[in-house]
C-alpha cells in the first residue's frame, strides 16, 4: 500500500492551470526589496553588500516564476544561496544575510503546490541537501535546535503546499461531479417529459396514417391529439429552457405528484387501455417522492405503449402506507426476447428511485407481460 502511494505521488502530474507572474508577485518582490534595503541601512552586522545583492536576487528572481517552473526556481535559489555561503566561508566575510532570504520558504510551498510528483521529490531533495550543507559547512555556526527548526520550517511549507494542492484538486473533482449530476438530472427530465409526449405523437401519427384512407374522421382525431401533445411538449421545453437560462430567482412550477397519475389514463390515446388505482394515504408525501412516482408511472406507460406487443391493458397501482409508497405497473403484452427495451428510460428510472433511497425493478412478469415495481420512502429527499 505504501509503495502504491509513493508511485501515485511520483506520477502526479502538474496542475494545468498554473498562472504566470501576477501583480501581487511584483508587489511581493517590491516589499522584499524595500525590506532588504532597510536591513542593510539600519543594521551593522550585515555581510558585504555584493553578497547581499546575490542573496536577494537568488530569492526574488525565482519567486516570479515559481508556479510555472517550481523545480528550476528551487534549484536556482538554493544553488545561488549555497554559492554565496561558500564565498562567505572562503573569504571569511563577517555578518549575516538579510532576513528577506527566508522567502525561499515560499519556493518550497510552490514546489508542492504547483510541481509534478517528480519535481516535488527532486526539489525536496535539493532543499534538504542545501540545508545539510549550510548546517554542517556554512559560514555561520548552527546549533542543533536551529537545525531542527530549519528542517521543520521547510517541511511545513512543503506540507502546506501539498495540502492546498489536494484541497484544490478535491474542489475541482466535486465541481465535476456536480456538473455530471446536473447533466444526469437534465437528461432524466428531458426523457421523462419531452420524450413521453414525443412518443405519444409518434404513436398517434402511426395510427392516423393507418386509418386515414378508411376512416378519415379518426385520422382527424389523431391529428387533434398530436396537436395537443405537441403544444404541451413545446410548453415544457420552454419551461426547461427558462430554468436553464435564468441565473437566479427562478420560479419553478409545481411538480406533478401522485394525484396527477390518474391523468395518465386519459382517453384519446391509442394503444392499450390504462387503468390507474390509488390506495392509501398520500397527504404528507414528500414532493420529490410524489414527482418521482408520477415520472416512473409515466415512463412505464410510455414503454408499454411502444414496446409491449399485443397489449390490451396497462395496470398502474400506487399504494401508500405508513413508511413507503409502492408503484406497480403491469401490462399484458409481450416484449421481444423477454428483455427490456433499449434506451435510457430504465436507466433514468433506476437512478430516480436510487437517489430517493428507494428500490426499482423491471422485468418479465410471472405469467405474461412486463412488470415495473418501485418502492420509495415517504419522506425521501434527493441525495
C-alpha positions in Angstrom: 0.0 0.0 0.0 2.8 2.4 0.9 4.6 1.5 -2.4 1.4 2.3 -4.4 1.0 5.6 -2.6 4.6 6.6 -3.4 4.1 5.6 -7.0 1.0 7.6 -7.2 2.7 10.6 -5.7 5.7 10.2 -8.1 3.3 10.0 -11.1 1.2 13.0 -10.0 1.0 15.5 -13.0 1.4 19.2 -12.7 -1.7 21.3 -12.4 -2.9 22.6 -15.8 -3.9 26.0 -14.5 -0.6 27.2 -13.1 -0.6 31.0 -13.6 2.4 33.1 -14.5 3.7 36.2 -12.6 0.8 38.2 -11.2 0.7 41.8 -10.0 0.8 40.6 -6.4 4.1 38.8 -7.2 5.7 42.0 -8.3 4.3 43.7 -5.2 5.8 40.9 -3.0 9.2 41.4 -4.8 8.9 45.2 -4.1 8.2 44.6 -0.4 11.2 42.3 -0.1 13.5 44.8 -1.9 12.4 47.5 0.5 12.9 45.2 3.5 16.4 44.3 2.3 17.4 47.9 1.8 16.2 48.9 5.2 18.1 46.0 6.8 21.3 46.9 5.0 20.9 50.6 6.0 19.8 50.2 9.6 21.8 47.1 10.7 25.5 47.0 11.4 26.1 43.2 11.5 25.5 42.6 7.8 27.6 40.7 5.3 29.3 42.6 2.4 26.9 44.4 0.1 27.8 42.3 -3.1 27.0 39.1 -1.3 23.7 40.6 0.0 22.8 41.5 -3.6 23.4 38.0 -4.8 21.4 36.5 -1.9 18.4 38.8 -2.6 18.5 38.1 -6.3 18.6 34.4 -5.6 15.2 34.7 -3.9 13.4 37.5 -5.7 14.1 36.2 -9.3 12.8 32.7 -8.8 9.7 33.9 -6.9 8.3 35.4 -10.1 8.2 32.1 -11.9 7.8 29.7 -9.0 4.4 28.5 -10.3 5.4 27.8 -13.9 8.9 26.4 -13.2 8.9 25.4 -9.5 11.8 22.9 -9.6 14.0 25.3 -11.6 13.1 28.1 -9.1 14.2 26.0 -6.1 17.3 24.8 -7.8 18.4 28.3 -8.9 17.6 29.8 -5.5 19.2 27.1 -3.3 22.2 26.8 -5.7 22.9 30.6 -5.6 22.5 30.7 -1.8 24.9 27.8 -1.5 27.5 29.7 -3.6 27.0 32.8 -1.5 27.6 30.8 1.7 30.7 29.1 0.2 32.1 32.5 -0.8 31.5 33.8 2.7 33.3 30.8 4.2 36.3 31.1 1.9 36.7 34.9 2.2 36.0 34.9 6.0 33.3 37.6 5.4 31.6 38.5 8.7 28.0 39.3 9.2 24.6 37.8 8.4 22.4 37.8 5.3 19.2 39.8 5.1 16.2 38.2 6.6 14.3 38.6 3.3 16.1 35.4 2.1 13.7 33.5 4.3 11.3 34.0 1.4 12.8 30.9 0.0 10.2 29.1 2.1 7.7 30.3 -0.5 9.6 28.3 -3.1 9.2 25.2 -1.0 5.5 25.8 -0.8 5.2 26.5 -4.5 7.2 23.3 -5.3 4.5 21.1 -3.8 1.6 23.3 -4.8 2.4 23.6 -8.5 5.0 21.0 -9.3 4.6 17.4 -10.5 5.3 14.5 -8.3 8.8 14.1 -9.8 9.5 17.8 -9.5 8.3 17.8 -5.8 10.5 14.8 -4.9 13.6 16.2 -6.7 13.1 19.7 -5.4 12.7 18.4 -1.8 16.0 16.6 -2.2 17.7 19.8 -3.4 16.3 21.7 -0.4 17.4 19.1 2.2 20.9 18.9 0.7 21.2 22.7 0.8 20.1 22.7 4.4 22.5 20.0 5.3 25.3 21.9 3.5 24.8 25.2 5.3 24.2 23.5 8.7 27.4 21.5 8.5 29.7 23.7 6.4 28.1 27.1 6.5 29.7 30.4 7.3 27.5 30.8 10.4 27.5 28.3 13.2 24.2 26.4 13.7 23.0 24.8 16.9 21.1 21.5 16.8 17.9 23.4 17.8 18.3 25.8 14.9 19.0 22.9 12.5 15.8 21.1 13.6 13.8 24.3 13.3 15.2 24.9 9.8 14.2 21.5 8.6 10.8 21.9 10.3 10.1 25.2 8.6 10.8 23.9 5.2 8.9 20.6 5.7 5.9 22.6 7.0 6.0 24.9 3.9 6.1 21.8 1.7 3.3 20.1 3.6 1.2 23.3 3.4 1.7 23.4 -0.4 0.7 19.8 -0.8 -2.4 20.3 1.4 -3.6 23.3 -0.6 -2.9 21.4 -3.9 -5.0 18.4 -2.9 -7.8 20.7 -1.5 -8.0 22.4 -4.9 -8.0 19.1 -6.6 -10.8 17.8 -4.5 -12.8 21.0 -5.1 -12.4 20.6 -8.9 -13.5 17.0 -8.6 -16.5 18.0 -6.6 -17.4 20.6 -9.2 -17.1 18.0 -12.0 -19.3 15.6 -10.0 -21.9 18.3 -9.5 -21.9 19.1 -13.2 -22.3 15.4 -14.1 -25.2 15.1 -11.7 -26.8 18.2 -13.2 -26.5 16.7 -16.7 -28.0 13.4 -15.5 -30.9 15.3 -13.9 -31.5 17.3 -17.1 -31.3 14.1 -19.2 -33.9 12.4 -16.9 -36.2 15.3 -17.1 -36.0 15.6 -20.8 -36.5 11.9 -21.3 -39.4 11.7 -18.8 -41.3 14.8 -20.1 -40.4 15.7 -23.7 -39.7 12.1 -24.8 -43.0 11.0 -23.3 -45.0 13.4 -25.3 -43.0 12.8 -28.5 -43.6 9.1 -28.1 -47.4 9.8 -27.9 -47.1 12.0 -31.0 -45.3 9.1 -32.9 -48.0 6.6 -31.8 -50.8 8.9 -32.9 -49.1 9.7 -36.2 -48.8 5.9 -36.9 -52.4 5.3 -36.0 -53.6 8.2 -38.1 -51.7 7.1 -41.1 -53.2 3.6 -40.8 -56.8 4.7 -40.7 -56.6 7.8 -42.9 -57.9 6.0 -46.0 -60.7 4.0 -44.4 -61.7 6.3 -41.5 -60.8 9.9 -42.2 -62.6 11.2 -39.2 -60.4 9.1 -36.9 -57.3 10.4 -38.6 -58.6 13.9 -37.8 -59.0 12.9 -34.2 -55.4 11.6 -34.2 -54.2 15.0 -35.6 -56.0 16.8 -32.8 -54.3 14.6 -30.2 -50.9 15.3 -31.9 -51.5 19.0 -31.9 -52.3 18.9 -28.1 -49.3 16.8 -27.3 -47.0 19.0 -29.4 -48.3 22.1 -27.7 -47.6 20.5 -24.2 -44.2 19.5 -25.4 -43.4 23.0 -26.5 -44.6 24.4 -23.2 -42.4 22.0 -21.2 -39.4 22.7 -23.4 -39.9 26.4 -22.9 -40.1 25.9 -19.1 -36.9 23.8 -19.1 -35.0 26.3 -21.2 -36.3 29.1 -19.0 -34.9 27.4 -15.9 -31.6 26.8 -17.6 -31.2 30.4 -18.8 -32.3 32.0 -15.5 -29.3 33.0 -13.4 -31.3 33.4 -10.2 -34.7 33.9 -8.7 -36.1 31.2 -10.9 -39.8 30.4 -10.4 -40.4 26.7 -10.6 -43.8 25.4 -11.5 -45.3 22.8 -9.1 -44.2 19.3 -10.0 -46.8 16.7 -10.8 -47.5 14.2 -8.0 -49.4 11.1 -7.1 -52.7 12.9 -7.7 -51.8 13.5 -11.3 -51.1 9.8 -12.0 -54.7 9.3 -12.9 -54.4 11.8 -15.8 -52.1 9.3 -17.5 -55.1 7.1 -18.1 -56.8 9.9 -20.1 -58.8 8.8 -23.1 -57.7 9.7 -26.6 -54.5 7.7 -26.6 -54.1 4.8 -29.0 -52.7 1.5 -27.8 -53.5 -0.4 -24.7 -56.1 0.9 -22.2 -54.5 2.3 -19.0 -56.1 1.6 -15.6 -54.9 3.5 -12.6 -55.6 2.6 -8.9 -54.6 4.7 -6.0 -54.9 3.4 -2.4 -53.6 4.5 0.9 -52.6 7.9 2.3 -50.6 10.4 0.2 -51.3 13.7 2.2 -47.9 14.1 3.8 -45.9 12.6 0.9 -42.6 14.3 0.1 -43.0 16.4 -3.1 -39.9 14.7 -4.5 -41.3 11.3 -4.0 -44.7 12.3 -5.5 -43.0 13.7 -8.6 -40.8 10.5 -8.9 -43.9 8.3 -8.7 -45.5 10.3 -11.4 -42.5 10.2 -13.7 -41.9 6.5 -13.1 -45.5 5.7 -14.0 -45.4 8.0 -17.0 -42.3 6.3 -18.4 -43.6 2.8 -17.7 -46.8 3.6 -19.6 -44.9 5.0 -22.5 -42.6 1.9 -22.6 -45.7 -0.4 -22.6 -47.4 1.5 -25.4 -44.2 1.5 -27.5 -42.8 -2.0 -26.8 -45.4 -4.3 -25.4 -46.7 -6.3 -28.4 -50.4 -7.2 -28.5 -51.0 -5.5 -25.1 -54.6 -4.5 -24.4 -54.3 -3.1 -20.9 -51.7 -1.4 -18.6 -52.5 -1.5 -14.9 -51.0 1.1 -12.7 -51.3 0.6 -8.9 -49.9 3.1 -6.3 -50.2 2.2 -2.7 -49.1 4.4 0.2 -48.6 3.0 3.7 -47.0 4.4 6.9 -43.4 4.3 5.7 -43.3 3.9 1.9 -45.0 4.2 -1.4 -45.2 1.3 -3.8 -45.7 1.7 -7.6 -46.5 -1.3 -9.7 -47.1 -1.2 -13.5 -48.2 -4.3 -15.4 -49.1 -4.9 -19.0 -50.5 -8.0 -20.6 -48.4 -7.8 -23.8 -45.2 -9.5 -24.8 -41.8 -7.9 -25.0 -39.5 -9.1 -27.8 -37.0 -11.6 -26.5 -38.3 -11.1 -23.0 -35.9 -8.3 -22.5 -36.1 -4.6 -21.6 -36.5 -2.2 -24.5 -33.3 -0.4 -25.4 -32.8 3.2 -24.4 -32.2 5.4 -21.4 -35.6 5.0 -19.8 -34.9 2.2 -17.4 -31.5 3.7 -16.5 -33.2 7.0 -15.6 -36.0 5.3 -13.7 -33.5 3.3 -11.6 -31.4 6.4 -10.9 -34.5 8.4 -9.9 -35.5 5.7 -7.4 -32.0 5.3 -6.1 -31.5 9.0 -5.4 -34.5 9.0 -3.2 -33.3 5.9 -1.2 -35.8 3.5 -2.8 -35.6 0.4 -4.9 -36.5 -0.3 -8.5 -37.1 -3.5 -10.5 -38.2 -4.1 -14.1 -38.6 -7.4 -15.9 -40.9 -10.0 -17.3 -44.0 -10.8 -15.2 -44.6 -14.2 -13.8 -47.2 -15.2 -16.4 -47.3 -12.7 -19.2 -46.2 -9.1 -19.9 -43.8 -6.8 -18.2 -43.8 -5.5 -14.7 -42.2 -2.4 -13.2 -42.1 -2.1 -9.5 -40.6 0.8 -7.4 -40.7 1.3 -3.6 -39.8 4.7 -2.3 -39.7 6.0 1.3 -42.4 8.6 2.0 -40.0 11.2 3.2 -37.3 10.6 0.6 -35.2 13.6 -0.4 -32.8 13.7 -3.3 -29.2 12.7 -2.4 
